[in-house]
Each structure stands twice: as C-alpha cells, then as structure tokens.
Amino acid sequence: MRERDVENALRQQVKEAGGLCLKFVSPGWSGAPDRLCLFPGGKMCFVELKRPGERPRPLQAARHMVLKRLGFDVVVLDDTKGISQFLEDITSGGDDPAKDGGGAGVKP
C-alpha cells in the first residue's frame, strides 16, 4: 500500500461523510500536513498521510506541534483502516481525534 492509496481512501470517505478533504499547500512553510478535512458543524482537522508503518519526519512533527499548540487537531494516518475511526471521532463530537493519533495510524 502506498501513501496515495491512504489519501484516496481518506478523500472518498470524508466526501461520503459530507465533508471536504482539501489538499493543504503552504508555500514557505515546509512540513505542513497533507490535508485539511472540514466537516459540517465547523469541525476540522489537519491530516498527515504516511505509508503503513512510516512516521512523520522531524520537521513534520514540529509543525504538528505548532498547530496543536494553537488548538488545532492533527492526525497521522498510515493505513485505510484508521480512517473510519478518525471519521467517527471527529463527526460524533466526542473525543479529540488527535489525542491518540485518531484511533489508528501512527502517533505524531
């Protein structure tokens, strides 16, 4: 499985959940997460996508911490199985999806 496979599955499942899964590009700020997921009710989360078993690079982990300190959720997903748990967490209004890596995938 490739990172692209995880990304395609995320895009499709977020769309099915009524949300947007936008490619996040930030010129001049290397290491930014790959996607910005927006959901009804004003819920949002940054998502870093990785191949199975891969971890964020040090710069990516540092960027994740900056966003978390600002109060944003950041989730790292490294397989398609973790997507459903991530969606359940963020759309249910329950637990913070980023507190444990979104319930699956790799922890930042």
C-alpha positions as CSV (number, residue, x, y, z in Angstrom):
1,M,0.0,0.0,0.0
2,R,1.2,3.5,-0.8
3,E,0.6,6.8,0.8
4,R,-1.5,7.7,-2.3
5,D,-3.9,4.8,-1.5
6,V,-4.4,6.0,2.0
7,E,-5.0,9.6,0.7
8,N,-7.5,8.4,-1.9
9,A,-9.5,6.4,0.6
10,L,-9.5,9.4,3.0
11,R,-10.8,11.8,0.3
12,Q,-13.6,9.4,-0.6
13,Q,-14.7,8.6,2.9
14,V,-14.6,12.3,4.0
15,K,-16.8,13.1,1.0
16,E,-19.2,10.4,1.9
17,A,-19.4,11.8,5.4
18,G,-20.5,15.2,3.9
19,G,-17.1,16.9,4.4
20,L,-14.3,18.3,2.3
21,C,-10.8,16.9,2.2
22,L,-8.7,19.7,0.8
23,K,-5.0,19.4,-0.2
24,F,-3.2,21.7,2.1
25,V,-0.3,23.6,0.5
26,S,1.6,26.2,2.4
27,P,4.4,27.8,0.4
28,G,7.2,28.8,2.6
29,W,6.2,26.5,5.5
30,S,7.7,23.2,4.8
31,G,6.5,20.2,6.7
32,A,2.8,21.2,6.8
33,P,0.2,18.4,7.0
34,D,-1.0,17.0,3.7
35,R,-4.8,17.5,4.0
36,L,-7.3,19.8,5.8
37,C,-10.5,18.0,6.5
38,L,-13.6,20.1,7.0
39,F,-16.9,18.8,8.3
40,P,-20.4,20.1,8.9
41,G,-20.8,22.0,12.1
42,G,-17.4,23.7,11.8
43,K,-15.3,20.7,12.7
44,M,-11.9,20.5,11.1
45,C,-8.7,18.6,11.4
46,F,-5.3,18.6,9.7
47,V,-4.2,15.1,8.4
48,E,-0.7,13.9,7.7
49,L,-0.7,10.8,5.5
50,K,2.0,8.2,5.5
51,R,2.7,4.7,4.1
52,P,2.0,1.9,6.5
53,G,4.5,2.0,9.4
54,E,6.1,5.3,8.3
55,R,6.4,8.1,10.9
56,P,6.4,11.9,10.3
57,R,9.8,13.4,9.6
58,P,11.2,15.6,12.5
59,L,10.2,18.8,10.7
60,Q,6.6,17.5,10.1
61,A,6.4,16.5,13.8
62,A,7.5,20.0,14.8
63,R,4.9,21.6,12.5
64,H,2.2,19.3,14.0
65,M,3.2,20.6,17.5
66,V,2.9,24.2,16.4
67,L,-0.6,23.5,15.1
68,K,-1.6,21.6,18.2
69,R,-0.4,24.4,20.5
70,L,-2.7,26.8,18.5
71,G,-5.6,24.5,19.4
72,F,-6.0,22.6,16.1
73,D,-6.3,18.8,15.8
74,V,-3.6,17.0,13.8
75,V,-4.0,13.3,13.0
76,V,-1.4,11.0,11.3
77,L,-2.9,8.2,9.3
78,D,-0.8,5.3,7.9
79,D,-3.5,2.9,6.7
80,T,-7.0,2.9,5.4
81,K,-8.3,1.0,8.5
82,G,-7.7,4.1,10.7
83,I,-9.9,6.4,8.5
84,S,-13.2,5.1,9.8
85,Q,-12.2,5.6,13.4
86,F,-10.9,9.1,12.6
87,L,-14.2,9.9,11.0
88,E,-16.2,8.5,13.8
89,D,-14.2,10.5,16.4
90,I,-14.5,13.8,14.6
91,T,-18.1,13.6,13.4
92,S,-19.5,12.3,16.6
93,G,-18.4,15.3,18.5
94,G,-16.9,13.1,21.1
95,D,-13.2,12.7,21.9
96,D,-10.5,14.8,20.4
97,P,-9.4,12.9,17.3
98,A,-5.8,13.9,17.7
99,K,-5.3,12.8,21.3
100,D,-4.2,9.4,20.3
101,G,-3.4,9.7,16.6
102,G,-7.1,9.4,15.6
103,G,-7.6,5.9,16.8
104,A,-5.3,4.4,14.3
105,G,-2.3,5.0,12.2
106,V,1.0,6.4,13.6
107,K,1.2,8.7,16.5
108,P,2.9,12.1,15.7
